[in-house]
Amino acid sequence: MSDHLRVVYAEVLERPTHEIDDDVDFFELGGNSLLATRLVNRVRARFGVSVAMRDFWGSFGGGVRRGGGAGGQCAGRLGAA
């Protein structure tokens, strides 16, 4: 997991980056569907990567799912490259 992406997760979840662990679920950290939308939009704005909500959604709650579009790696859980 990129430190840059970890920062985005921390911003959206309003948590310190040290709490954003590769194996911790987005929802366990306080995430919800509205925050997931915010996360997708922020990733798109910050990194210029077009990702669909489904690229994140299928992975929230476990594992890594490869995103479409620019081929970015998106995950509800940050680990597993």
PyMOL Python script that loads the backbone (N, CA, C, O; Angstrom):
from pymol import cmd

cmd.read_pdbstr("""\
ATOM      1  N   MET A   1       0.842  -1.174   0.000  1.00  0.00           N
ATOM      2  CA  MET A   1       0.000   0.000   0.000  1.00  0.00           C
ATOM      3  C   MET A   1       0.876   1.220   0.000  1.00  0.00           C
ATOM      4  O   MET A   1       1.811   1.339   0.791  1.00  0.00           O
ATOM      5  N   SER A   2       0.572   2.094  -0.866  1.00  0.00           N
ATOM      6  CA  SER A   2       1.294   3.349  -0.981  1.00  0.00           C
ATOM      7  C   SER A   2       0.997   4.248   0.215  1.00  0.00           C
ATOM      8  O   SER A   2      -0.134   4.312   0.696  1.00  0.00           O
ATOM      9  N   ASP A   3       2.032   4.938   0.685  1.00  0.00           N
ATOM     10  CA  ASP A   3       1.827   5.902   1.763  1.00  0.00           C
ATOM     11  C   ASP A   3       0.893   7.019   1.319  1.00  0.00           C
ATOM     12  O   ASP A   3       0.152   7.572   2.132  1.00  0.00           O
ATOM     13  N   HIS A   4       0.925   7.354   0.027  1.00  0.00           N
ATOM     14  CA  HIS A   4       0.058   8.405  -0.500  1.00  0.00           C
ATOM     15  C   HIS A   4      -1.413   8.008  -0.389  1.00  0.00           C
ATOM     16  O   HIS A   4      -2.255   8.823  -0.014  1.00  0.00           O
ATOM     17  N   LEU A   5      -1.712   6.769  -0.713  1.00  0.00           N
ATOM     18  CA  LEU A   5      -3.086   6.286  -0.611  1.00  0.00           C
ATOM     19  C   LEU A   5      -3.511   6.148   0.847  1.00  0.00           C
ATOM     20  O   LEU A   5      -4.669   6.390   1.186  1.00  0.00           O
ATOM     21  N   ARG A   6      -2.587   5.767   1.692  1.00  0.00           N
ATOM     22  CA  ARG A   6      -2.866   5.658   3.134  1.00  0.00           C
ATOM     23  C   ARG A   6      -3.279   7.024   3.680  1.00  0.00           C
ATOM     24  O   ARG A   6      -4.179   7.110   4.516  1.00  0.00           O
ATOM     25  N   VAL A   7      -2.632   8.084   3.216  1.00  0.00           N
ATOM     26  CA  VAL A   7      -2.966   9.443   3.652  1.00  0.00           C
ATOM     27  C   VAL A   7      -4.391   9.798   3.236  1.00  0.00           C
ATOM     28  O   VAL A   7      -5.127  10.410   4.011  1.00  0.00           O
ATOM     29  N   VAL A   8      -4.784   9.423   2.031  1.00  0.00           N
ATOM     30  CA  VAL A   8      -6.141   9.712   1.557  1.00  0.00           C
ATOM     31  C   VAL A   8      -7.164   8.975   2.426  1.00  0.00           C
ATOM     32  O   VAL A   8      -8.169   9.560   2.830  1.00  0.00           O
ATOM     33  N   TYR A   9      -6.914   7.707   2.712  1.00  0.00           N
ATOM     34  CA  TYR A   9      -7.808   6.954   3.598  1.00  0.00           C
ATOM     35  C   TYR A   9      -7.917   7.667   4.946  1.00  0.00           C
ATOM     36  O   TYR A   9      -9.020   7.842   5.464  1.00  0.00           O
ATOM     37  N   ALA A  10      -6.795   8.076   5.511  1.00  0.00           N
ATOM     38  CA  ALA A  10      -6.789   8.740   6.812  1.00  0.00           C
ATOM     39  C   ALA A  10      -7.579  10.046   6.772  1.00  0.00           C
ATOM     40  O   ALA A  10      -8.325  10.348   7.703  1.00  0.00           O
ATOM     41  N   GLU A  11      -7.422  10.809   5.715  1.00  0.00           N
ATOM     42  CA  GLU A  11      -8.166  12.063   5.577  1.00  0.00           C
ATOM     43  C   GLU A  11      -9.668  11.812   5.537  1.00  0.00           C
ATOM     44  O   GLU A  11     -10.433  12.462   6.251  1.00  0.00           O
ATOM     45  N   VAL A  12     -10.082  10.878   4.708  1.00  0.00           N
ATOM     46  CA  VAL A  12     -11.506  10.591   4.544  1.00  0.00           C
ATOM     47  C   VAL A  12     -12.102  10.042   5.842  1.00  0.00           C
ATOM     48  O   VAL A  12     -13.216  10.406   6.220  1.00  0.00           O
ATOM     49  N   LEU A  13     -11.374   9.181   6.508  1.00  0.00           N
ATOM     50  CA  LEU A  13     -11.866   8.561   7.746  1.00  0.00           C
ATOM     51  C   LEU A  13     -11.635   9.427   8.980  1.00  0.00           C
ATOM     52  O   LEU A  13     -12.113   9.107  10.068  1.00  0.00           O
ATOM     53  N   GLU A  14     -10.892  10.535   8.803  1.00  0.00           N
ATOM     54  CA  GLU A  14     -10.538  11.426   9.909  1.00  0.00           C
ATOM     55  C   GLU A  14      -9.874  10.659  11.047  1.00  0.00           C
ATOM     56  O   GLU A  14     -10.266  10.752  12.210  1.00  0.00           O
ATOM     57  N   ARG A  15      -8.857   9.901  10.662  1.00  0.00           N
ATOM     58  CA  ARG A  15      -8.080   9.102  11.608  1.00  0.00           C
ATOM     59  C   ARG A  15      -6.604   9.339  11.315  1.00  0.00           C
ATOM     60  O   ARG A  15      -6.247   9.680  10.188  1.00  0.00           O
ATOM     61  N   PRO A  16      -5.743   9.162  12.312  1.00  0.00           N
ATOM     62  CA  PRO A  16      -4.309   9.291  12.057  1.00  0.00           C
ATOM     63  C   PRO A  16      -3.816   8.174  11.138  1.00  0.00           C
ATOM     64  O   PRO A  16      -4.338   7.059  11.166  1.00  0.00           O
ATOM     65  N   THR A  17      -2.820   8.478  10.336  1.00  0.00           N
ATOM     66  CA  THR A  17      -2.330   7.497   9.364  1.00  0.00           C
ATOM     67  C   THR A  17      -1.816   6.227  10.031  1.00  0.00           C
ATOM     68  O   THR A  17      -1.896   5.153   9.435  1.00  0.00           O
ATOM     69  N   HIS A  18      -1.293   6.318  11.244  1.00  0.00           N
ATOM     70  CA  HIS A  18      -0.776   5.098  11.893  1.00  0.00           C
ATOM     71  C   HIS A  18      -1.890   4.107  12.217  1.00  0.00           C
ATOM     72  O   HIS A  18      -1.611   2.935  12.473  1.00  0.00           O
ATOM     73  N   GLU A  19      -3.148   4.554  12.212  1.00  0.00           N
ATOM     74  CA  GLU A  19      -4.270   3.644  12.447  1.00  0.00           C
ATOM     75  C   GLU A  19      -4.737   2.960  11.166  1.00  0.00           C
ATOM     76  O   GLU A  19      -5.528   2.019  11.221  1.00  0.00           O
ATOM     77  N   ILE A  20      -4.259   3.420  10.023  1.00  0.00           N
ATOM     78  CA  ILE A  20      -4.650   2.847   8.740  1.00  0.00           C
ATOM     79  C   ILE A  20      -3.651   1.739   8.422  1.00  0.00           C
ATOM     80  O   ILE A  20      -2.569   1.987   7.892  1.00  0.00           O
ATOM     81  N   ASP A  21      -4.037   0.529   8.756  1.00  0.00           N
ATOM     82  CA  ASP A  21      -3.170  -0.627   8.602  1.00  0.00           C
ATOM     83  C   ASP A  21      -3.573  -1.395   7.350  1.00  0.00           C
ATOM     84  O   ASP A  21      -4.734  -1.365   6.941  1.00  0.00           O
ATOM     85  N   ASP A  22      -2.629  -2.068   6.755  1.00  0.00           N
ATOM     86  CA  ASP A  22      -2.880  -2.820   5.534  1.00  0.00           C
ATOM     87  C   ASP A  22      -3.963  -3.875   5.674  1.00  0.00           C
ATOM     88  O   ASP A  22      -4.601  -4.236   4.685  1.00  0.00           O
ATOM     89  N   ASP A  23      -4.182  -4.369   6.866  1.00  0.00           N
ATOM     90  CA  ASP A  23      -5.130  -5.468   7.055  1.00  0.00           C
ATOM     91  C   ASP A  23      -6.411  -5.060   7.775  1.00  0.00           C
ATOM     92  O   ASP A  23      -7.199  -5.917   8.175  1.00  0.00           O
ATOM     93  N   VAL A  24      -6.624  -3.752   7.942  1.00  0.00           N
ATOM     94  CA  VAL A  24      -7.820  -3.291   8.640  1.00  0.00           C
ATOM     95  C   VAL A  24      -8.872  -2.890   7.616  1.00  0.00           C
ATOM     96  O   VAL A  24      -8.586  -2.171   6.658  1.00  0.00           O
ATOM     97  N   ASP A  25     -10.083  -3.364   7.831  1.00  0.00           N
ATOM     98  CA  ASP A  25     -11.197  -3.111   6.937  1.00  0.00           C
ATOM     99  C   ASP A  25     -11.649  -1.655   7.006  1.00  0.00           C
ATOM    100  O   ASP A  25     -11.685  -1.063   8.084  1.00  0.00           O
ATOM    101  N   PHE A  26     -11.992  -1.081   5.853  1.00  0.00           N
ATOM    102  CA  PHE A  26     -12.477   0.292   5.745  1.00  0.00           C
ATOM    103  C   PHE A  26     -13.648   0.534   6.702  1.00  0.00           C
ATOM    104  O   PHE A  26     -13.680   1.552   7.392  1.00  0.00           O
ATOM    105  N   PHE A  27     -14.597  -0.381   6.748  1.00  0.00           N
ATOM    106  CA  PHE A  27     -15.774  -0.204   7.593  1.00  0.00           C
ATOM    107  C   PHE A  27     -15.433  -0.353   9.076  1.00  0.00           C
ATOM    108  O   PHE A  27     -16.051   0.299   9.918  1.00  0.00           O
ATOM    109  N   GLU A  28     -14.473  -1.190   9.398  1.00  0.00           N
ATOM    110  CA  GLU A  28     -14.047  -1.327  10.791  1.00  0.00           C
ATOM    111  C   GLU A  28     -13.410  -0.044  11.301  1.00  0.00           C
ATOM    112  O   GLU A  28     -13.395   0.209  12.505  1.00  0.00           O
ATOM    113  N   LEU A  29     -12.887   0.758  10.397  1.00  0.00           N
ATOM    114  CA  LEU A  29     -12.274   2.033  10.762  1.00  0.00           C
ATOM    115  C   LEU A  29     -13.294   3.166  10.821  1.00  0.00           C
ATOM    116  O   LEU A  29     -12.929   4.318  11.055  1.00  0.00           O
ATOM    117  N   GLY A  30     -14.561   2.847  10.612  1.00  0.00           N
ATOM    118  CA  GLY A  30     -15.603   3.867  10.685  1.00  0.00           C
ATOM    119  C   GLY A  30     -16.135   4.300   9.332  1.00  0.00           C
ATOM    120  O   GLY A  30     -16.934   5.233   9.246  1.00  0.00           O
ATOM    121  N   GLY A  31     -15.696   3.628   8.272  1.00  0.00           N
ATOM    122  CA  GLY A  31     -16.159   3.971   6.932  1.00  0.00           C
ATOM    123  C   GLY A  31     -17.605   3.573   6.704  1.00  0.00           C
ATOM    124  O   GLY A  31     -18.139   2.693   7.379  1.00  0.00           O
ATOM    125  N   ASN A  32     -18.229   4.238   5.742  1.00  0.00           N
ATOM    126  CA  ASN A  32     -19.593   3.916   5.328  1.00  0.00           C
ATOM    127  C   ASN A  32     -19.704   4.238   3.838  1.00  0.00           C
ATOM    128  O   ASN A  32     -18.724   4.661   3.225  1.00  0.00           O
ATOM    129  N   SER A  33     -20.865   4.046   3.262  1.00  0.00           N
ATOM    130  CA  SER A  33     -20.998   4.232   1.818  1.00  0.00           C
ATOM    131  C   SER A  33     -20.747   5.674   1.396  1.00  0.00           C
ATOM    132  O   SER A  33     -20.194   5.907   0.321  1.00  0.00           O
ATOM    133  N   LEU A  34     -21.136   6.640   2.209  1.00  0.00           N
ATOM    134  CA  LEU A  34     -20.882   8.044   1.861  1.00  0.00           C
ATOM    135  C   LEU A  34     -19.388   8.356   1.883  1.00  0.00           C
ATOM    136  O   LEU A  34     -18.875   9.057   1.011  1.00  0.00           O
ATOM    137  N   LEU A  35     -18.705   7.828   2.884  1.00  0.00           N
ATOM    138  CA  LEU A  35     -17.253   8.034   2.950  1.00  0.00           C
ATOM    139  C   LEU A  35     -16.541   7.286   1.825  1.00  0.00           C
ATOM    140  O   LEU A  35     -15.515   7.745   1.323  1.00  0.00           O
ATOM    141  N   ALA A  36     -17.077   6.149   1.436  1.00  0.00           N
ATOM    142  CA  ALA A  36     -16.497   5.413   0.314  1.00  0.00           C
ATOM    143  C   ALA A  36     -16.595   6.239  -0.965  1.00  0.00           C
ATOM    144  O   ALA A  36     -15.654   6.262  -1.759  1.00  0.00           O
ATOM    145  N   THR A  37     -17.714   6.911  -1.172  1.00  0.00           N
ATOM    146  CA  THR A  37     -17.870   7.799  -2.326  1.00  0.00           C
ATOM    147  C   THR A  37     -16.862   8.936  -2.254  1.00  0.00           C
ATOM    148  O   THR A  37     -16.248   9.296  -3.259  1.00  0.00           O
ATOM    149  N   ARG A  38     -16.697   9.488  -1.089  1.00  0.00           N
ATOM    150  CA  ARG A  38     -15.716  10.562  -0.890  1.00  0.00           C
ATOM    151  C   ARG A  38     -14.304  10.054  -1.190  1.00  0.00           C
ATOM    152  O   ARG A  38     -13.499  10.757  -1.802  1.00  0.00           O
ATOM    153  N   LEU A  39     -14.016   8.838  -0.755  1.00  0.00           N
ATOM    154  CA  LEU A  39     -12.700   8.246  -1.002  1.00  0.00           C
ATOM    155  C   LEU A  39     -12.434   8.089  -2.498  1.00  0.00           C
ATOM    156  O   LEU A  39     -11.360   8.448  -2.982  1.00  0.00           O
ATOM    157  N   VAL A  40     -13.406   7.557  -3.226  1.00  0.00           N
ATOM    158  CA  VAL A  40     -13.264   7.379  -4.673  1.00  0.00           C
ATOM    159  C   VAL A  40     -13.017   8.728  -5.349  1.00  0.00           C
ATOM    160  O   VAL A  40     -12.132   8.851  -6.195  1.00  0.00           O
ATOM    161  N   ASN A  41     -13.797   9.731  -4.973  1.00  0.00           N
ATOM    162  CA  ASN A  41     -13.641  11.055  -5.577  1.00  0.00           C
ATOM    163  C   ASN A  41     -12.292  11.681  -5.249  1.00  0.00           C
ATOM    164  O   ASN A  41     -11.680  12.327  -6.098  1.00  0.00           O
ATOM    165  N   ARG A  42     -11.837  11.491  -4.033  1.00  0.00           N
ATOM    166  CA  ARG A  42     -10.556  12.069  -3.639  1.00  0.00           C
ATOM    167  C   ARG A  42      -9.391  11.374  -4.339  1.00  0.00           C
ATOM    168  O   ARG A  42      -8.428  12.031  -4.734  1.00  0.00           O
ATOM    169  N   VAL A  43      -9.469  10.063  -4.495  1.00  0.00           N
ATOM    170  CA  VAL A  43      -8.425   9.333  -5.232  1.00  0.00           C
ATOM    171  C   VAL A  43      -8.380   9.822  -6.669  1.00  0.00           C
ATOM    172  O   VAL A  43      -7.304  10.046  -7.223  1.00  0.00           O
ATOM    173  N   ARG A  44      -9.539   9.986  -7.262  1.00  0.00           N
ATOM    174  CA  ARG A  44      -9.628  10.465  -8.645  1.00  0.00           C
ATOM    175  C   ARG A  44      -9.007  11.862  -8.768  1.00  0.00           C
ATOM    176  O   ARG A  44      -8.237  12.122  -9.692  1.00  0.00           O
ATOM    177  N   ALA A  45      -9.344  12.753  -7.837  1.00  0.00           N
ATOM    178  CA  ALA A  45      -8.841  14.124  -7.882  1.00  0.00           C
ATOM    179  C   ALA A  45      -7.345  14.201  -7.596  1.00  0.00           C
ATOM    180  O   ALA A  45      -6.614  14.927  -8.270  1.00  0.00           O
ATOM    181  N   ARG A  46      -6.902  13.463  -6.610  1.00  0.00           N
ATOM    182  CA  ARG A  46      -5.513  13.575  -6.178  1.00  0.00           C
ATOM    183  C   ARG A  46      -4.540  12.880  -7.114  1.00  0.00           C
ATOM    184  O   ARG A  46      -3.458  13.401  -7.385  1.00  0.00           O
ATOM    185  N   PHE A  47      -4.916  11.705  -7.613  1.00  0.00           N
ATOM    186  CA  PHE A  47      -3.986  10.905  -8.402  1.00  0.00           C
ATOM    187  C   PHE A  47      -4.295  10.902  -9.893  1.00  0.00           C
ATOM    188  O   PHE A  47      -3.527  10.354 -10.684  1.00  0.00           O
ATOM    189  N   GLY A  48      -5.415  11.511 -10.282  1.00  0.00           N
ATOM    190  CA  GLY A  48      -5.780  11.537 -11.685  1.00  0.00           C
ATOM    191  C   GLY A  48      -6.130  10.169 -12.230  1.00  0.00           C
ATOM    192  O   GLY A  48      -6.012   9.914 -13.429  1.00  0.00           O
ATOM    193  N   VAL A  49      -6.564   9.289 -11.338  1.00  0.00           N
ATOM    194  CA  VAL A  49      -6.916   7.925 -11.721  1.00  0.00           C
ATOM    195  C   VAL A  49      -8.434   7.806 -11.669  1.00  0.00           C
ATOM    196  O   VAL A  49      -9.055   8.082 -10.643  1.00  0.00           O
ATOM    197  N   SER A  50      -9.012   7.399 -12.770  1.00  0.00           N
ATOM    198  CA  SER A  50     -10.449   7.218 -12.813  1.00  0.00           C
ATOM    199  C   SER A  50     -10.791   5.829 -12.285  1.00  0.00           C
ATOM    200  O   SER A  50     -10.466   4.813 -12.899  1.00  0.00           O
ATOM    201  N   VAL A  51     -11.446   5.811 -11.146  1.00  0.00           N
ATOM    202  CA  VAL A  51     -11.869   4.538 -10.554  1.00  0.00           C
ATOM    203  C   VAL A  51     -13.376   4.586 -10.354  1.00  0.00           C
ATOM    204  O   VAL A  51     -13.944   5.642 -10.076  1.00  0.00           O
ATOM    205  N   ALA A  52     -13.998   3.463 -10.494  1.00  0.00           N
ATOM    206  CA  ALA A  52     -15.429   3.351 -10.266  1.00  0.00           C
ATOM    207  C   ALA A  52     -15.665   2.878  -8.840  1.00  0.00           C
ATOM    208  O   ALA A  52     -14.811   2.224  -8.242  1.00  0.00           O
ATOM    209  N   MET A  53     -16.808   3.209  -8.312  1.00  0.00           N
ATOM    210  CA  MET A  53     -17.145   2.778  -6.958  1.00  0.00           C
ATOM    211  C   MET A  53     -17.056   1.259  -6.843  1.00  0.00           C
ATOM    212  O   MET A  53     -16.635   0.742  -5.809  1.00  0.00           O
ATOM    213  N   ARG A  54     -17.443   0.548  -7.881  1.00  0.00           N
ATOM    214  CA  ARG A  54     -17.408  -0.922  -7.819  1.00  0.00           C
ATOM    215  C   ARG A  54     -15.981  -1.444  -7.651  1.00  0.00           C
ATOM    216  O   ARG A  54     -15.782  -2.534  -7.114  1.00  0.00           O
ATOM    217  N   ASP A  55     -14.981  -0.671  -8.108  1.00  0.00           N
ATOM    218  CA  ASP A  55     -13.587  -1.086  -7.936  1.00  0.00           C
ATOM    219  C   ASP A  55     -13.215  -1.130  -6.457  1.00  0.00           C
ATOM    220  O   ASP A  55     -12.413  -1.964  -6.036  1.00  0.00           O
ATOM    221  N   PHE A  56     -13.799  -0.232  -5.676  1.00  0.00           N
ATOM    222  CA  PHE A  56     -13.575  -0.226  -4.235  1.00  0.00           C
ATOM    223  C   PHE A  56     -14.562  -1.134  -3.534  1.00  0.00           C
ATOM    224  O   PHE A  56     -14.190  -1.915  -2.658  1.00  0.00           O
ATOM    225  N   TRP A  57     -15.810  -1.029  -3.920  1.00  0.00           N
ATOM    226  CA  TRP A  57     -16.881  -1.680  -3.169  1.00  0.00           C
ATOM    227  C   TRP A  57     -16.705  -3.183  -3.053  1.00  0.00           C
ATOM    228  O   TRP A  57     -16.905  -3.748  -1.977  1.00  0.00           O
ATOM    229  N   GLY A  58     -16.335  -3.837  -4.142  1.00  0.00           N
ATOM    230  CA  GLY A  58     -16.177  -5.281  -4.106  1.00  0.00           C
ATOM    231  C   GLY A  58     -15.099  -5.733  -3.148  1.00  0.00           C
ATOM    232  O   GLY A  58     -15.093  -6.885  -2.713  1.00  0.00           O
ATOM    233  N   SER A  59     -14.188  -4.839  -2.816  1.00  0.00           N
ATOM    234  CA  SER A  59     -13.085  -5.237  -1.957  1.00  0.00           C
ATOM    235  C   SER A  59     -13.280  -4.810  -0.519  1.00  0.00           C
ATOM    236  O   SER A  59     -12.586  -5.324   0.358  1.00  0.00           O
ATOM    237  N   PHE A  60     -14.202  -3.884  -0.230  1.00  0.00           N
ATOM    238  CA  PHE A  60     -14.412  -3.499   1.161  1.00  0.00           C
ATOM    239  C   PHE A  60     -14.834  -4.735   1.926  1.00  0.00           C
ATOM    240  O   PHE A  60     -15.765  -5.435   1.527  1.00  0.00           O
ATOM    241  N   GLY A  61     -14.167  -4.995   2.994  1.00  0.00           N
ATOM    242  CA  GLY A  61     -14.485  -6.165   3.783  1.00  0.00           C
ATOM    243  C   GLY A  61     -13.539  -7.311   3.515  1.00  0.00           C
ATOM    244  O   GLY A  61     -13.665  -8.368   4.133  1.00  0.00           O
ATOM    245  N   GLY A  62     -12.596  -7.128   2.611  1.00  0.00           N
ATOM    246  CA  GLY A  62     -11.605  -8.176   2.472  1.00  0.00           C
ATOM    247  C   GLY A  62     -10.916  -8.226   1.141  1.00  0.00           C
ATOM    248  O   GLY A  62     -11.542  -8.133   0.086  1.00  0.00           O
ATOM    249  N   GLY A  63      -9.638  -8.371   1.207  1.00  0.00           N
ATOM    250  CA  GLY A  63      -8.843  -8.629   0.025  1.00  0.00           C
ATOM    251  C   GLY A  63      -8.634  -7.439  -0.871  1.00  0.00           C
ATOM    252  O   GLY A  63      -9.153  -6.350  -0.628  1.00  0.00           O
ATOM    253  N   VAL A  64      -7.876  -7.666  -1.895  1.00  0.00           N
ATOM    254  CA  VAL A  64      -7.565  -6.632  -2.870  1.00  0.00           C
ATOM    255  C   VAL A  64      -8.265  -6.963  -4.157  1.00  0.00           C
ATOM    256  O   VAL A  64      -8.352  -8.124  -4.557  1.00  0.00           O
ATOM    257  N   ARG A  65      -8.749  -5.964  -4.785  1.00  0.00           N
ATOM    258  CA  ARG A  65      -9.372  -6.120  -6.088  1.00  0.00           C
ATOM    259  C   ARG A  65      -8.711  -5.126  -7.016  1.00  0.00           C
ATOM    260  O   ARG A  65      -8.582  -3.949  -6.680  1.00  0.00           O
ATOM    261  N   ARG A  66      -8.305  -5.572  -8.143  1.00  0.00           N
ATOM    262  CA  ARG A  66      -7.671  -4.681  -9.107  1.00  0.00           C
ATOM    263  C   ARG A  66      -8.736  -3.824  -9.763  1.00  0.00           C
ATOM    264  O   ARG A  66      -9.736  -4.331 -10.272  1.00  0.00           O
ATOM    265  N   GLY A  67      -8.509  -2.518  -9.744  1.00  0.00           N
ATOM    266  CA  GLY A  67      -9.452  -1.590 -10.348  1.00  0.00           C
ATOM    267  C   GLY A  67      -9.333  -1.585 -11.852  1.00  0.00           C
ATOM    268  O   GLY A  67      -8.308  -1.976 -12.410  1.00  0.00           O
ATOM    269  N   GLY A  68     -10.382  -1.142 -12.501  1.00  0.00           N
ATOM    270  CA  GLY A  68     -10.382  -1.002 -13.951  1.00  0.00           C
ATOM    271  C   GLY A  68      -9.790   0.332 -14.327  1.00  0.00           C
ATOM    272  O   GLY A  68      -8.956   0.872 -13.600  1.00  0.00           O
ATOM    273  N   GLY A  69     -10.204   0.861 -15.433  1.00  0.00           N
ATOM    274  CA  GLY A  69      -9.753   2.175 -15.861  1.00  0.00           C
ATOM    275  C   GLY A  69      -8.258   2.212 -16.031  1.00  0.00           C
ATOM    276  O   GLY A  69      -7.705   1.531 -16.895  1.00  0.00           O
ATOM    277  N   ALA A  70      -7.600   3.005 -15.210  1.00  0.00           N
ATOM    278  CA  ALA A  70      -6.154   3.192 -15.323  1.00  0.00           C
ATOM    279  C   ALA A  70      -5.376   2.029 -14.736  1.00  0.00           C
ATOM    280  O   ALA A  70      -4.146   2.059 -14.710  1.00  0.00           O
ATOM    281  N   GLY A  71      -6.068   1.015 -14.269  1.00  0.00           N
ATOM    282  CA  GLY A  71      -5.374  -0.168 -13.745  1.00  0.00           C
ATOM    283  C   GLY A  71      -4.850   0.021 -12.345  1.00  0.00           C
ATOM    284  O   GLY A  71      -3.980  -0.726 -11.897  1.00  0.00           O
ATOM    285  N   GLY A  72      -5.379   1.028 -11.638  1.00  0.00           N
ATOM    286  CA  GLY A  72      -4.929   1.282 -10.286  1.00  0.00           C
ATOM    287  C   GLY A  72      -5.321   0.161  -9.358  1.00  0.00           C
ATOM    288  O   GLY A  72      -6.234  -0.612  -9.651  1.00  0.00           O
ATOM    289  N   GLN A  73      -4.643   0.073  -8.255  1.00  0.00           N
ATOM    290  CA  GLN A  73      -4.943  -0.953  -7.269  1.00  0.00           C
ATOM    291  C   GLN A  73      -5.748  -0.296  -6.166  1.00  0.00           C
ATOM    292  O   GLN A  73      -5.282   0.659  -5.545  1.00  0.00           O
ATOM    293  N   CYS A  74      -6.930  -0.786  -5.917  1.00  0.00           N
ATOM    294  CA  CYS A  74      -7.817  -0.199  -4.928  1.00  0.00           C
ATOM    295  C   CYS A  74      -8.241  -1.293  -3.977  1.00  0.00           C
ATOM    296  O   CYS A  74      -8.436  -2.440  -4.378  1.00  0.00           O
ATOM    297  N   ALA A  75      -8.382  -0.933  -2.716  1.00  0.00           N
ATOM    298  CA  ALA A  75      -8.769  -1.970  -1.771  1.00  0.00           C
ATOM    299  C   ALA A  75      -9.463  -1.391  -0.578  1.00  0.00           C
ATOM    300  O   ALA A  75      -9.111  -0.314  -0.099  1.00  0.00           O
ATOM    301  N   GLY A  76     -10.472  -2.122  -0.086  1.00  0.00           N
ATOM    302  CA  GLY A  76     -11.069  -1.813   1.201  1.00  0.00           C
ATOM    303  C   GLY A  76     -10.063  -2.119   2.289  1.00  0.00           C
ATOM    304  O   GLY A  76      -9.919  -1.373   3.258  1.00  0.00           O
ATOM    305  N   ARG A  77      -9.379  -3.220   2.112  1.00  0.00           N
ATOM    306  CA  ARG A  77      -8.220  -3.525   2.950  1.00  0.00           C
ATOM    307  C   ARG A  77      -7.015  -3.053   2.163  1.00  0.00           C
ATOM    308  O   ARG A  77      -6.942  -3.256   0.951  1.00  0.00           O
ATOM    309  N   LEU A  78      -6.090  -2.435   2.829  1.00  0.00           N
ATOM    310  CA  LEU A  78      -4.991  -1.795   2.124  1.00  0.00           C
ATOM    311  C   LEU A  78      -3.881  -2.747   1.736  1.00  0.00           C
ATOM    312  O   LEU A  78      -3.045  -2.397   0.903  1.00  0.00           O
ATOM    313  N   GLY A  79      -3.842  -3.920   2.301  1.00  0.00           N
ATOM    314  CA  GLY A  79      -2.708  -4.813   2.095  1.00  0.00           C
ATOM    315  C   GLY A  79      -2.740  -5.589   0.819  1.00  0.00           C
ATOM    316  O   GLY A  79      -3.570  -5.349  -0.057  1.00  0.00           O
ATOM    317  N   ALA A  80      -1.844  -6.510   0.720  1.00  0.00           N
ATOM    318  CA  ALA A  80      -1.732  -7.448  -0.407  1.00  0.00           C
ATOM    319  C   ALA A  80      -1.528  -6.729  -1.725  1.00  0.00           C
ATOM    320  O   ALA A  80      -2.452  -6.125  -2.270  1.00  0.00           O
ATOM    321  N   ALA A  81      -0.366  -6.796  -2.205  1.00  0.00           N
ATOM    322  CA  ALA A  81      -0.061  -6.094  -3.456  1.00  0.00           C
ATOM    323  C   ALA A  81      -0.198  -6.958  -4.610  1.00  0.00           C
ATOM    324  O   ALA A  81       0.023  -6.519  -5.739  1.00  0.00           O
TER     325      ALA A  81
END
""", "prot")
cmd.dss("prot")
cmd.show_as("cartoon", "prot")
cmd.util.cbc("prot")
cmd.orient("prot")
